[in-house]
């Protein structure tokens, strides 16, 4: 037997009050009185047969059961908002939503995106960042720029570029008590690492440079985003393993330097990924053509 759904107004009141931990702020958000919120919460608690809030000393806290219940309620309301937005949106043909990695967006895509907007002023580009694969069936994203080997079933994958791997650091590390003059000098500096698919970058480069791979295990720092790793290098904290698309702008502006002219080609790369049945829509075709031309004009080579 299917359980009867509780009052929608009660769920709205619960979600808002739980988010703010305040009946007053929930009432303000929902344009009702605080008394109305209190009544709706009380009715919901009676329907569910459980207490949702603990009230003491003018503070509001969720009960353990309410903490377990809240994520599902919040996700349901988010799904409703997204579904309604898709239903009422009238400019789908002019809105292009592209998902990509936060580091690639900040360091490579966004600085170049103005040229696409100048060439296609009628297309509204929206950038969303995520490290996971996109579920195109949701309809929230039109295309994604992803790093890998291009073997993703059920989608069209257009090759964009490969990145070369090479150490980068602050100009300050080229001088001082332990200047970086040759790869062997890395033993005197902290190495900066990036987790999540980039763990092996230092070992691969050290092997290509003819250095012991165990140098990669010397004390250092590890970040979960390349963006953070690059910033740590800019701040002079240590030496990072750079990838062309993430560091070329900082090198051009003098925030980073390349201490050694040894680069390792990557066996993977960036792809523009899109659903097969929508890959040739005018907005996506225009973005693909611009992206491929931009990559061609900015071929990823080790910066001078």
KESE-490545 format. One line per 5 residues: number of its first residue (from 0); their letters; for each residue x, y, z of N, C-alpha, C. Coordinates in steps of 0.2 Angstrom, whole numbers, plus 5000, padded with zeros to 4 digits. Layout:
NUM	a	X:Y:Z:X:Y:Z:X:Y:Z; ...
% end
This chain:
0	xxxxx	5004:4994:5000:5000:5000:5000:5004:5006:5000; 5003:5011:4995:5007:5017:4995:5005:5022:5000; 5010:5025:5004:5009:5029:5009:5006:5036:5006; 5002:5039:5010:4999:5045:5008:5004:5051:5009; 5005:5055:5004:5010:5061:5004:5007:5066:5010
5	xxxxx	5012:5068:5014:5010:5073:5018:5008:5080:5015; 5006:5085:5019:5004:5091:5016:5010:5095:5013; 5009:5097:5006:5014:5101:5003:5016:5107:5006; 5011:5111:5009:5012:5117:5013:5017:5115:5019; 5015:5110:5022:5019:5108:5028:5026:5106:5026
10	xxxxx	5027:5103:5020:5034:5101:5018:5038:5107:5016; 5034:5112:5013:5038:5118:5011:5040:5122:5018; 5035:5122:5023:5037:5126:5029:5043:5122:5032; 5043:5115:5032:5048:5112:5035:5055:5113:5032; 5055:5113:5025:5061:5114:5022:5064:5121:5023
15	xxxxx	5060:5126:5023:5062:5133:5024:5064:5134:5031; 5061:5131:5036:5062:5132:5043:5069:5128:5045; 5070:5122:5041:5076:5118:5043:5082:5121:5040; 5081:5125:5034:5086:5128:5031:5089:5134:5035; 5084:5138:5037:5086:5144:5041:5087:5142:5049
20	xxxxx	5084:5137:5051:5083:5135:5058:5080:5141:5062; 5075:5143:5058:5071:5149:5061:5064:5149:5058; 5059:5149:5062:5052:5150:5060:5051:5157:5057; 5054:5162:5060:5053:5169:5058:5056:5170:5051; 5062:5167:5049:5065:5168:5043:5061:5164:5038
25	xxxxx	5059:5158:5040:5055:5154:5035:5048:5158:5033; 5045:5161:5038:5039:5164:5037:5040:5170:5032; 5046:5174:5033:5047:5179:5028:5048:5177:5021; 5052:5171:5021:5053:5169:5014:5047:5166:5010; 5042:5163:5014:5036:5161:5011:5030:5166:5011
30	xxxxx	5032:5172:5014:5027:5177:5014:5020:5175:5018; 5021:5172:5023:5016:5170:5028:5018:5172:5035; 5014:5172:5040:5015:5173:5047:5019:5168:5050; 5023:5170:5055:5026:5165:5059:5021:5160:5062; 5015:5162:5064:5010:5158:5067:5008:5152:5062
35	xxxxx	5008:5155:5056:5006:5150:5050:5011:5144:5049; 5018:5146:5050:5023:5142:5049:5023:5137:5055; 5021:5139:5061:5021:5135:5067:5015:5130:5066; 5010:5132:5064:5004:5128:5063:5005:5122:5058; 5008:5124:5052:5010:5120:5047:5015:5114:5049
40	xxxxx	5020:5116:5053:5025:5112:5055:5021:5107:5060; 5017:5109:5065:5014:5105:5070:5009:5100:5066; 5006:5102:5061:5001:5098:5057:5006:5092:5054; 5011:5094:5051:5016:5090:5047:5018:5084:5052; 5020:5087:5058:5023:5082:5064:5017:5077:5066
45	xxxxx	5011:5080:5066:5005:5075:5068:5004:5070:5062; 5005:5072:5056:5004:5068:5050:5009:5062:5050; 5015:5064:5051:5021:5060:5051:5021:5055:5057; 5019:5058:5063:5019:5055:5069:5026:5055:5072; 5030:5060:5070:5037:5061:5073:5038:5069:5075
50	xxxxx	5042:5070:5079:5044:5077:5080:5050:5079:5075; 5049:5085:5073:5054:5087:5068:5059:5092:5071; 5057:5096:5076:5061:5101:5078:5061:5101:5086; 5067:5103:5089:5068:5104:5096:5068:5111:5097; 5064:5113:5102:5064:5121:5103:5066:5121:5110
55	xxxxx	5072:5125:5111:5074:5126:5118:5079:5133:5118; 5078:5137:5123:5081:5143:5124:5082:5147:5118; 5076:5148:5115:5075:5152:5109:5079:5150:5103; 5081:5144:5103:5085:5141:5097:5081:5135:5094; 5082:5134:5088:5078:5129:5085:5083:5124:5082
60	xxxxx	5082:5117:5083:5087:5112:5080:5082:5106:5078; 5085:5103:5073:5082:5097:5070:5083:5091:5074; 5078:5087:5074:5078:5080:5078:5082:5076:5073; 5085:5070:5076:5089:5066:5071:5085:5063:5066; 5078:5062:5067:5074:5059:5061:5073:5065:5056
65	xxxxx	5072:5071:5058:5071:5076:5054:5078:5077:5049; 5084:5076:5052:5090:5077:5049:5090:5072:5043; 5088:5066:5044:5087:5061:5039:5082:5062:5034; 5077:5065:5036:5071:5067:5031:5073:5073:5027; 5076:5078:5029:5077:5084:5026:5081:5083:5019
70	xxxxx	5086:5079:5018:5089:5079:5011:5084:5076:5006; 5080:5072:5007:5075:5069:5002:5070:5075:5001; 5067:5078:5006:5063:5084:5005:5066:5089:5000; 5072:5091:5002:5075:5096:4998:5076:5094:4991; 5078:5088:4990:5080:5086:4983:5073:5086:4979
75	xxxxx	5068:5084:4982:5061:5084:4979:5059:5091:4977; 5060:5096:4981:5058:5103:4979:5063:5105:4974; 5069:5104:4974:5074:5106:4969:5072:5103:4962; 5070:5096:4962:5068:5093:4956:5061:5097:4953; 5057:5099:4958:5051:5102:4956:5053:5109:4953
80	xxxxx	5057:5112:4956:5059:5119:4953:5063:5118:4946; 5067:5113:4945:5070:5112:4939:5065:5110:4933; 5060:5106:4935:5055:5103:4930:5051:5109:4928; 5049:5114:4933:5045:5119:4931:5049:5124:4927; 5055:5125:4929:5060:5130:4925:5060:5127:4917
85	xxxxx	5061:5121:4917:5061:5118:4910:5055:5119:4906; 5049:5118:4910:5042:5118:4907:5041:5125:4904; 5043:5130:4908:5041:5137:4907:5046:5141:4903; 5052:5138:4902:5058:5142:4899:5056:5142:4891; 5056:5148:4889:5054:5149:4882:5060:5150:4877
90	xxxxx	5066:5151:4880:5072:5152:4876:5077:5147:4875; 5075:5140:4876:5079:5135:4875:5084:5135:4869; 5081:5137:4864:5085:5137:4858:5091:5142:4858; 5090:5147:4863:5095:5152:4863:5100:5152:4869; 5098:5147:4873:5102:5145:4880:5106:5139:4879
95	xxxxx	5113:5140:4880:5118:5134:4879:5121:5133:4886; 5120:5128:4889:5122:5126:4895:5128:5121:4894; 5134:5123:4897:5140:5119:4896:5143:5117:4902; 5144:5111:4904:5147:5108:4910:5154:5107:4909; 5159:5109:4913:5166:5107:4913:5169:5107:4920
100	xxxxx	5175:5106:4920:5179:5106:4926:5180:5113:4929; 5180:5114:4935:5181:5121:4938:5187:5124:4936; 5193:5120:4936:5199:5123:4934:5200:5125:4927; 5197:5120:4922:5197:5122:4915:5193:5128:4914; 5187:5129:4917:5183:5135:4916:5187:5141:4918
105	xxxxx	5190:5141:4924:5193:5147:4926:5199:5149:4923; 5203:5144:4921:5210:5145:4918:5210:5145:4910; 5205:5142:4907:5206:5142:4900:5199:5144:4896; 5194:5142:4898:5188:5143:4894:5185:5150:4895; 5184:5152:4901:5181:5159:4903:5185:5165:4900
110	xxxxx	5192:5165:4900:5196:5170:4897:5195:5171:4890; 5192:5166:4886:5191:5166:4879:5184:5166:4877; 5180:5166:4882:5173:5165:4880:5170:5171:4877; 5173:5177:4878:5170:5183:4876:5170:5183:4868; 5175:5180:4865:5175:5180:4857:5169:5176:4855
115	xxxxx	5167:5171:4858:5161:5167:4856:5155:5172:4857; 5154:5175:4862:5148:5179:4863:5148:5185:4858; 5154:5188:4856:5154:5193:4851:5152:5190:4844; 5154:5184:4843:5152:5181:4836:5145:5179:4836; 5142:5177:4842:5135:5174:4843:5131:5177:4848
120	xxxxx	5130:5184:4847:5126:5187:4853:5120:5185:4855; 5117:5181:4850:5110:5178:4852:5110:5172:4856; 5116:5169:4857:5116:5163:4861:5118:5165:4868; 5114:5163:4873:5116:5164:4880:5120:5158:4883; 5126:5159:4884:5130:5153:4887:5130:5153:4894
125	xxxxx	5129:5147:4897:5129:5147:4904:5134:5141:4906; 5139:5143:4910:5144:5138:4912:5142:5135:4919; 5142:5128:4919:5141:5125:4926:5147:5120:4927; 5150:5120:4933:5156:5116:4934:5154:5109:4938; 5157:5104:4936:5156:5098:4939:5162:5093:4938
130	xxxxx	5164:5089:4942:5169:5084:4941:5167:5077:4939; 5160:5076:4939:5157:5070:4937:5154:5070:4930; 5153:5064:4927:5150:5064:4921:5143:5066:4921; 5141:5070:4915:5134:5073:4914:5129:5068:4912; 5123:5068:4915:5118:5064:4913:5113:5068:4909
135	xxxxx	5114:5068:4902:5111:5072:4897:5103:5071:4897; 5101:5065:4900:5094:5064:4900:5090:5069:4904; 5093:5072:4909:5090:5077:4913:5088:5083:4910; 5091:5084:4904:5090:5090:4900:5092:5097:4903; 5097:5097:4908:5099:5103:4911:5106:5105:4908
140	xxxxx	5109:5101:4904:5115:5102:4901:5115:5100:4894; 5118:5105:4890:5118:5104:4882:5124:5100:4880; 5130:5102:4883:5136:5099:4881:5141:5099:4887; 5146:5095:4887:5151:5095:4892:5158:5095:4889; 5163:5098:4893:5170:5097:4891:5173:5093:4896
145	xxxxx	5175:5087:4894:5178:5082:4899:5185:5080:4897; 5188:5078:4902:5195:5075:4901:5195:5067:4902; 5198:5064:4897:5199:5057:4897:5201:5054:4890; 5199:5049:4888:5201:5046:4882:5196:5045:4877; 5190:5048:4878:5185:5049:4873:5180:5043:4873
150	xxxxx	5181:5038:4877:5177:5032:4876:5171:5032:4881; 5166:5036:4879:5160:5037:4883:5154:5035:4879; 5151:5029:4881:5145:5026:4876:5139:5031:4876; 5136:5031:4870:5130:5035:4869:5130:5042:4868; 5136:5045:4867:5137:5052:4866:5142:5053:4860
155	xxxxx	5142:5059:4858:5147:5061:4853:5152:5065:4856; 5159:5062:4855:5165:5065:4858:5169:5068:4852; 5170:5075:4853:5174:5079:4848:5181:5080:4852; 5186:5078:4849:5193:5079:4852:5195:5087:4851; 5197:5089:4857:5199:5096:4857:5207:5097:4858
160	xxxxx	5210:5094:4863:5217:5095:4864:5220:5091:4869; 5226:5090:4869:5230:5086:4874:5234:5091:4878; 5235:5090:4884:5240:5094:4888:5247:5091:4889; 5252:5095:4888:5258:5093:4890:5259:5094:4898; 5263:5090:4901:5265:5090:4908:5272:5093:4909
165	xxxxx	5272:5098:4913:5279:5101:4915:5279:5104:4922; 5284:5105:4926:5284:5108:4932:5283:5116:4931; 5280:5119:4936:5279:5126:4936:5280:5129:4943; 5283:5135:4944:5284:5137:4950:5284:5145:4950; 5284:5148:4956:5284:5155:4956:5291:5157:4954
170	xxxxx	5292:5163:4951:5299:5166:4949:5303:5166:4955; 5300:5167:4961:5305:5168:4967:5309:5161:4969; 5306:5155:4966:5310:5149:4968:5316:5148:4963; 5317:5153:4958:5323:5152:4954:5329:5155:4957; 5328:5159:4963:5333:5162:4966:5333:5160:4974
175	xxxxx	5337:5163:4978:5337:5161:4985:5342:5156:4987; 5340:5153:4993:5345:5148:4996:5345:5142:4992; 5340:5140:4989:5339:5134:4985:5336:5135:4978; 5340:5138:4974:5337:5140:4967:5336:5134:4963; 5331:5134:4959:5329:5129:4954:5333:5130:4948
180	xxxxx	5338:5126:4947:5342:5127:4941:5342:5121:4936; 5341:5115:4939:5341:5108:4936:5336:5104:4939; 5333:5099:4936:5328:5094:4939:5330:5091:4946; 5337:5090:4947:5339:5087:4953:5338:5092:4959; 5337:5098:4958:5336:5103:4963:5329:5103:4966
185	xxxxx	5324:5099:4963:5318:5098:4965:5318:5094:4972; 5323:5091:4974:5324:5087:4980:5324:5092:4986; 5325:5099:4985:5325:5104:4990:5319:5108:4991; 5313:5106:4987:5307:5110:4987:5301:5105:4988; 5296:5108:4991:5290:5104:4992:5287:5103:4985
190	xxxxx	5284:5097:4984:5280:5096:4977:5273:5096:4979; 5269:5100:4974:5262:5101:4975:5259:5096:4970; 5254:5092:4973:5250:5087:4969:5243:5089:4969; 5240:5085:4964:5232:5086:4963:5230:5079:4963; 5225:5078:4967:5222:5071:4968:5216:5070:4962
195	xxxxx	5213:5065:4962:5207:5064:4957:5209:5063:4950; 5213:5058:4948:5215:5057:4941:5222:5060:4939; 5225:5064:4944:5231:5067:4942:5237:5065:4947; 5235:5059:4951:5240:5057:4956:5247:5055:4953; 5247:5053:4947:5253:5050:4944:5257:5055:4940
200	xxxxx	5255:5061:4939:5258:5066:4935:5266:5067:4937; 5267:5068:4943:5274:5069:4945:5278:5063:4944; 5276:5057:4945:5280:5051:4944:5282:5050:4937; 5277:5051:4932:5278:5050:4925:5283:5055:4923; 5282:5061:4925:5287:5066:4923:5294:5065:4925
205	xxxxx	5295:5063:4932:5301:5062:4934:5305:5056:4931; 5301:5051:4929:5304:5045:4925:5306:5048:4918; 5302:5052:4915:5304:5054:4908:5310:5059:4909; 5311:5062:4914:5317:5066:4915:5323:5063:4918; 5322:5056:4919:5328:5052:4921:5329:5053:4928
210	xxxxx	5325:5055:4932:5325:5055:4939:5322:5050:4943; 5324:5048:4949:5321:5043:4953:5313:5045:4954; 5309:5040:4953:5302:5042:4954:5300:5043:4961; 5304:5040:4966:5302:5041:4973:5303:5048:4975; 5306:5053:4971:5306:5060:4973:5299:5062:4974
215	xxxxx	5294:5059:4970:5287:5061:4970:5284:5060:4977; 5287:5056:4981:5284:5054:4988:5287:5058:4993; 5292:5063:4991:5295:5068:4997:5289:5072:4999; 5290:5075:5005:5285:5079:5009:5282:5085:5004; 5276:5085:5004:5273:5091:5000:5266:5092:5002
220	xxxxx	5262:5094:4997:5255:5096:4998:5251:5093:4993; 5245:5091:4994:5240:5088:4989:5233:5092:4990; 5231:5094:4984:5224:5097:4983:5220:5093:4979; 5213:5095:4980:5208:5091:4976:5206:5095:4969; 5209:5101:4968:5208:5104:4962:5214:5107:4959
225	xxxxx	5215:5106:4953:5221:5109:4950:5221:5117:4951; 5216:5120:4951:5215:5127:4952:5219:5129:4959; 5218:5125:4964:5221:5126:4970:5228:5125:4970; 5230:5119:4966:5237:5118:4966:5241:5123:4962; 5238:5126:4957:5242:5131:4953:5242:5137:4957
230	xxxxx	5237:5139:4961:5237:5145:4965:5243:5144:4971; 5244:5138:4973:5249:5137:4978:5256:5138:4975; 5256:5136:4969:5263:5137:4965:5264:5144:4964; 5259:5148:4963:5259:5155:4962:5262:5159:4968; 5259:5156:4974:5261:5159:4980:5268:5157:4983
235	xxxxx	5271:5153:4979:5278:5151:4981:5278:5145:4986; 5273:5142:4987:5273:5136:4992:5277:5130:4990; 5277:5129:4983:5281:5123:4981:5281:5123:4973; 5283:5117:4970:5283:5116:4963:5277:5112:4961; 5273:5114:4956:5267:5110:4954:5269:5107:4947
240	xxxxx	5265:5102:4946:5265:5099:4939:5260:5102:4935; 5262:5106:4930:5257:5110:4926:5255:5107:4920; 5249:5108:4918:5246:5106:4912:5245:5112:4908; 5246:5112:4901:5246:5118:4897:5240:5122:4898; 5234:5119:4897:5228:5123:4897:5227:5127:4904
245	xxxxx	5230:5124:4909:5229:5127:4916:5234:5133:4918; 5240:5133:4915:5245:5137:4917:5247:5142:4912; 5245:5142:4906:5248:5146:4901:5247:5153:4902; 5241:5155:4905:5239:5162:4906:5243:5165:4911; 5245:5161:4917:5249:5163:4922:5256:5164:4920
250	xxxxx	5258:5159:4916:5265:5160:4913:5266:5166:4909; 5261:5168:4905:5261:5173:4900:5261:5180:4905; 5258:5180:4910:5258:5186:4915:5263:5186:4920; 5268:5181:4920:5274:5181:4924:5272:5179:4931; 5266:5176:4932:5265:5173:4939:5268:5167:4940
255	xxxxx	5269:5163:4935:5273:5156:4935:5278:5156:4930; 5283:5152:4931:5289:5151:4926:5289:5143:4925; 5293:5141:4920:5294:5134:4918:5302:5133:4919; 5303:5130:4925:5311:5130:4927:5315:5125:4922; 5311:5120:4919:5315:5115:4915:5311:5114:4909
260	xxxxx	5315:5114:4903:5311:5113:4897:5311:5105:4895; 5308:5102:4900:5306:5095:4899:5299:5094:4899; 5295:5092:4894:5288:5091:4894:5286:5084:4893; 5281:5082:4896:5279:5075:4895:5272:5075:4891; 5271:5072:4885:5264:5072:4882:5259:5068:4886
265	xxxxx	5253:5070:4886:5248:5067:4890:5245:5062:4885; 5243:5056:4887:5240:5051:4883:5232:5051:4883; 5230:5057:4887:5223:5058:4886:5222:5065:4885; 5216:5068:4885:5215:5075:4883:5207:5077:4884; 5206:5083:4882:5199:5086:4883:5195:5085:4877
270	xxxxx	5189:5083:4878:5184:5082:4873:5178:5086:4874; 5174:5088:4868:5168:5091:4869:5163:5085:4868; 5159:5084:4873:5154:5079:4873:5147:5081:4873; 5143:5078:4869:5136:5080:4868:5132:5074:4866; 5125:5075:4868:5121:5069:4866:5120:5068:4859
275	xxxxx	5120:5062:4856:5120:5061:4849:5114:5064:4845; 5108:5064:4849:5102:5067:4845:5102:5074:4845; 5106:5078:4849:5106:5085:4849:5113:5088:4847; 5117:5084:4845:5124:5087:4843:5124:5092:4837; 5119:5092:4833:5119:5096:4827:5114:5102:4828
280	xxxxx	5112:5103:4834:5107:5109:4835:5111:5115:4833; 5108:5121:4830:5112:5126:4828:5117:5129:4834; 5114:5130:4840:5118:5133:4845:5124:5129:4847; 5123:5122:4847:5129:5117:4849:5134:5117:4843; 5131:5117:4837:5136:5117:4831:5140:5123:4831
285	xxxxx	5137:5129:4833:5141:5135:4833:5146:5135:4838; 5144:5133:4844:5149:5132:4850:5155:5127:4848; 5153:5122:4845:5158:5117:4843:5163:5120:4838; 5161:5123:4833:5165:5126:4828:5169:5131:4831; 5167:5135:4835:5171:5141:4839:5176:5137:4843
290	xxxxx	5174:5132:4847:5179:5129:4851:5185:5126:4848; 5183:5122:4842:5188:5119:4838:5193:5124:4835; 5190:5130:4833:5194:5135:4830:5199:5138:4835; 5196:5139:4841:5200:5142:4847:5206:5137:4849; 5204:5131:4849:5209:5126:4851:5215:5126:4846
295	xxxxx	5213:5126:4839:5218:5126:4834:5222:5132:4834; 5220:5138:4836:5224:5144:4836:5228:5145:4843; 5226:5141:4848:5230:5141:4854:5232:5134:4855; 5236:5131:4850:5238:5124:4851:5242:5123:4858; 5241:5118:4862:5244:5117:4868:5251:5115:4868
300	xxxx	5256:5119:4868:5263:5117:4868:5266:5121:4874; 5271:5118:4877:5275:5121:4883:5276:5128:4881; 5274:5133:4886:5275:5140:4885:5282:5141:4886; 5284:5147:4882:5291:5149:4882:5293:5152:4889
% end
